[in-house]
Amino acid sequence: MHPLKRNSSLRRIVLATAATVTGGVMLLSLKPHTAPSLAVGAPAPSGSGAASAPGGADGSTGSGGSTGSRGSSGTTSSGGSGGSTGSKTVTGESVQTRWGPVQVRVTVVSGRITDVTAVDYPQDNPRDQEISSYALPQLRREVLAAQSANIDTVSGASYTSEGYRQSLQSALDSAGL
């Protein structure tokens, strides 16, 4: 009797292996869906011309921190009459992560964080853009809720989250919070 006849356990093993290999090939041939458009932060509050939009999808950024150097200093601008009741916009240090630099800009009004914008973040390829499109809005919501850099890491974006947290903390330190 041939080993691959009907009642043979070897036949079942060969068929199960062939089905597994076929299923694996089919899964690997699937194309991922197209990445959603990159939505990073809310627009600048009206009356505050100091905060600018984040870097565009073309790779441009709103700061000179694209070199990824950790030593770049933040900038501060006051929109009020001075003191702690005015509006300040502070850009944190550019933090180099495994996937690229991350830098944030914070707007503080009367000692409260009113806006956080990512001005530099990993966006070199579609996967970076996909991760940033879902991680950056979550990180922004966390900061506005916590009013500090003590925020949770976004699952799947741990390097970006850590760079965001470090840049945010340097901006908050510069703002005196």
Summary of the structure (lengths in Angstrom):
residues: 177
radius of gyration: 24.0
end to end distance: 82.8
largest distance: 96.5
contacts: 523
relative contact order: 0.16
helix: 35%
strand: 17%
